[in-house]
């Protein structure tokens, strides 16, 4: 939208000289209005020659004079009366832009010699739409942009440092997660091994108790064998007594047969056979007694050995029971440890996930800060 700053009386003179004449009169409302602006103001004729500046712009140009002279070779005294194109790298492009419909007002920012200026140019027209020149409002934003640059660099450095810390946390979290996973797997294997040991220990305890029972039965059977051997010994002693008596009777019969002479000769033969049979029986019984005594001694020794074995196995059984109880307790503790390590592994995974989210958030904040910096510097 073009500025309509000319009165009906001044529209009769549609030349840039008329605009310069009006601005040369400090009492004219146009000059007074532009002079009161709290900002830098240039006025250019239709050919883009600078014809006027307000006092605010004059003071600012005094400060910028060294940079303008160095960058463009234009002294402060020569600013007015010269073309704006002295400050443009491509004047033809500027001309095309200014004459495009709807191009004005137009904002632009350009830099030179460490100075950044933000400008707005608009056309000065009368009510009929005739263009009598241009008004340029501008501001030196170098200091503001420098502060923005410094702030952005500080923010960027802070974000970079935080990002490095988060990356370290991410690395540590990843390593911790991996180690926790390994520990969880190892603990699970340990838990399974302890459970297997517990089952094996329980089986061994059952087998030991079965062995104790078997030994006890063996001891009892040896006791029965001892009792049976003793009873057999009693019977054998009884038979031995009978054999001795039979021998005495056979001896008496032999004596009586000898007295009877020829009549007792047959009886003497029978008595002698009975005597021999009784001797043989007595000798056999003696041999049997010797064997039974050996069996009794072996049974006694076996009984004592089995008693000692029973005592040892009983001790082993008690120890096995204690070991089984301890292993069962260890199995429970190992299960709790496995659960705890699994929880640590899950927590490490969550920390790694949250750290990655934090890193993404920091990257997003850095990008937004960069965008704000670009918008601020470019405004």
Secondary structure as UniProt FT lines:
FT   TURN            8..9
FT   HELIX           10..12
FT   HELIX           16..24
FT   TURN            26..27
FT   HELIX           29..35
FT   STRAND          40..44
FT   TURN            46..47
FT   STRAND          49..53
FT   HELIX           55..72
FT   HELIX           76..78
FT   TURN            80..81
FT   HELIX           84..87
FT   HELIX           91..98
FT   TURN            101..102
FT   STRAND          106..112
FT   TURN            113..114
FT   STRAND          115..125
FT   TURN            127..128
FT   STRAND          131..140
FT   HELIX           142..260
FT   HELIX           261..264
FT   HELIX           265..378
//
